[in-house]
Amino acid sequence: MDNLEFLNDALEDKIRNQTFYNEAAVIIRNPSSKQLFLKLRDEEMRHIAILQKEIVEIENKPFAITKIFTKLKS
């Protein structure tokens, strides 16, 4: 498994967790429990943003062969 696959798997897990926490917060009546689930949801959203940024950086990074061709063209 390469880094991109690992990050995409982690992103999927974080999205599932965020969805769970959000759905739980909607149905829970206890205010302190609801706040806990909302806090966990928000934390997962921060993790999702970080993972998405890392994935974009990896996807936009040129491969070694691309770097070589760029040097040859100049």
HELIX and SHEET records of a PDB file:
HELIX    1   1 ASN A    3  ILE A   27  1                                  25    
HELIX    2   2 PRO A   31  ASN A   60  1                                  30    
HELIX    3   3 ALA A   64  LYS A   73  1                                  10    
END                                                                             
